[in-house]
């Protein structure tokens, strides 16, 4: 409950830089580097378990991941909940109760290609489930208007605001809009949505200070950190397979770190 209040407070003032982890190890490292909260990335968690992103991950794997993360960090944890892993709002509510029991104090839940009214019903069910659990869950409603190109330009802004109002009325705590990068669009949505605006790290997105000035409250790294880690893995593995150079492999790992110490 304390972490839930702390996570809500991070959206009340200032600007939240939110790194996305994929397992307990990545989350613990992120915490040691000064993050004020940590999120999961649905795609990165899927990849870590050998699944493609997009509702393919068994929900039990998600719950296990959240449980492992919350066991090793003390900062608030928010979970990428995709579409709730069900179409039925009652089943979504049962799933989110398990996420809360695992220790998460926030979720992202998305509309994707679904009618926005369906997500609104899911949000209402999630809000009721969190109330029963006694946790003020931060429900970050994600709309994919920009990500999926459901509209363009000013029409996309208008549609995002329409959906945002629907989700706010259903009980959303924040509005998440992946793939919006134009300053004029960010400012218009932040000004009109009535919720803390979350954007996703993308090429061409303004820097954090500019985003804050535009009215956004949160920037998620999304798959960025996982992709960076996988790119480093590919580079180091390629070099090792080509040369078998132990000194180069050791140097690729950076200065010696006692990772065991992080989990004692």
Residue pairs with C-beta under 8 A, 6 or more apart in sequence:
1 134
1 135
1 136
3 75
3 76
3 77
3 105
4 76
4 105
4 106
4 135
4 136
4 137
4 138
5 136
6 37
6 76
7 37
7 76
7 78
7 105
7 106
7 138
8 136
8 138
8 173
10 16
10 36
10 37
10 76
10 218
11 138
11 173
11 174
11 196
11 217
11 218
14 212
15 208
15 209
15 211
15 212
15 216
15 217
15 218
15 219
16 36
16 37
16 217
16 218
16 219
17 35
17 208
17 219
17 221
18 35
18 37
18 38
18 39
18 78
18 198
18 218
18 219
18 220
18 221
19 30
19 35
19 38
19 39
19 221
19 225
20 38
20 39
20 40
20 41
20 44
20 80
20 220
20 221
20 222
20 223
20 224
20 225
20 226
21 27
21 30
21 38
21 39
21 40
21 41
21 44
21 69
21 225
22 40
22 41
22 44
22 45
22 47
22 48
22 65
22 226
23 45
23 48
23 65
23 68
23 69
24 65
24 68
24 69
24 71
24 72
24 263
25 259
25 262
26 225
26 226
26 229
27 38
27 69
27 72
27 73
27 77
28 72
28 73
28 262
28 263
29 262
30 38
30 225
31 38
31 73
31 74
31 75
32 262
35 75
36 75
36 76
37 75
37 76
37 77
37 78
37 106
38 69
38 73
38 75
38 76
38 77
38 78
39 77
39 78
39 79
39 80
39 106
39 108
39 220
40 62
40 65
40 66
40 69
40 77
40 78
40 79
40 80
41 80
41 221
41 222
41 223
41 225
41 226
42 53
42 57
42 80
42 81
42 82
42 108
43 53
43 222
43 223
43 226
44 223
44 225
44 226
45 57
45 61
45 62
45 65
45 80
46 52
46 53
46 54
46 56
46 57
47 53
47 226
47 230
48 65
49 57
49 61
49 65
51 57
51 61
54 82
55 82
55 83
55 85
59 85
59 95
59 98
62 79
62 81
62 85
62 99
63 98
63 99
63 102
66 77
66 79
66 99
66 102
66 103
66 104
67 102
67 103
69 77
69 103
70 77
70 102
70 103
70 104
71 103
72 262
72 263
76 105
76 106
77 103
77 104
77 105
77 106
78 104
78 105
78 106
78 107
78 108
78 138
78 140
79 99
79 102
79 104
79 106
79 107
79 108
80 107
80 108
81 95
81 96
81 99
81 107
81 108
81 109
82 108
82 109
82 110
83 109
83 110
83 111
83 112
83 114
83 119
83 122
84 91
84 92
84 95
84 96
84 109
84 122
84 126
85 91
85 92
85 95
86 92
86 95
87 118
89 121
89 122
89 124
89 125
90 125
92 109
92 122
92 125
92 126
93 125
93 126
93 128
93 129
94 129
96 107
96 125
96 126
96 129
96 130
96 137
97 129
97 132
97 133
99 107
100 129
100 130
100 133
100 135
100 137
101 133
104 137
105 135
105 137
105 138
106 137
106 138
106 139
106 140
106 173
107 126
107 137
107 138
107 139
107 140
108 140
108 142
108 176
109 119
109 122
109 123
109 126
109 139
109 140
109 141
109 142
110 119
110 141
110 142
110 143
110 144
110 176
111 118
111 119
111 141
111 142
111 143
111 144
111 163
112 144
112 148
113 144
113 148
116 143
116 162
116 163
116 166
116 167
117 166
119 141
119 143
119 163
119 167
119 170
120 166
120 167
120 169
120 170
121 170
123 139
123 141
123 167
123 170
123 171
123 172
124 170
124 171
126 137
126 139
126 171
127 137
127 139
127 170
127 171
130 136
130 137
130 139
137 173
138 173
138 174
139 171
139 172
139 173
139 174
140 172
140 173
140 174
140 175
140 176
140 198
141 163
141 164
141 167
141 168
141 170
141 172
141 174
141 175
141 176
141 195
142 176
142 177
142 178
143 160
143 163
143 164
143 167
143 175
143 176
143 177
144 150
144 178
144 179
145 151
145 156
145 159
145 160
145 163
145 177
146 156
146 160
146 177
146 178
146 179
146 180
146 185
147 178
147 179
150 156
150 159
151 158
151 159
156 180
156 185
157 185
157 188
157 189
160 175
160 177
160 180
160 189
160 193
161 188
161 189
161 192
161 193
164 172
164 175
164 189
164 192
164 193
164 194
164 195
165 193
165 194
167 175
167 195
168 175
168 193
168 194
168 195
172 195
173 195
173 196
174 195
174 196
174 197
174 198
174 217
174 218
175 189
175 193
175 195
175 196
175 197
175 198
176 197
176 198
176 199
176 200
176 220
177 189
177 197
177 198
177 199
177 200
178 199
178 200
178 202
178 222
179 200
179 202
180 186
180 189
180 199
181 202
181 204
181 205
181 206
183 206
183 210
183 214
186 197
186 199
186 206
186 211
186 214
186 215
186 216
187 214
187 215
189 197
190 197
190 214
190 215
190 216
190 217
191 215
196 217
196 218
197 215
197 216
197 217
197 218
198 216
198 217
198 218
198 219
198 220
199 205
199 211
199 216
199 218
199 219
199 220
200 219
200 220
200 222
201 219
201 220
201 221
201 222
201 224
205 211
205 219
206 214
208 219
211 219
232 252
235 252
236 249
236 252
236 253
239 245
239 248
239 249
239 252
240 248
240 249
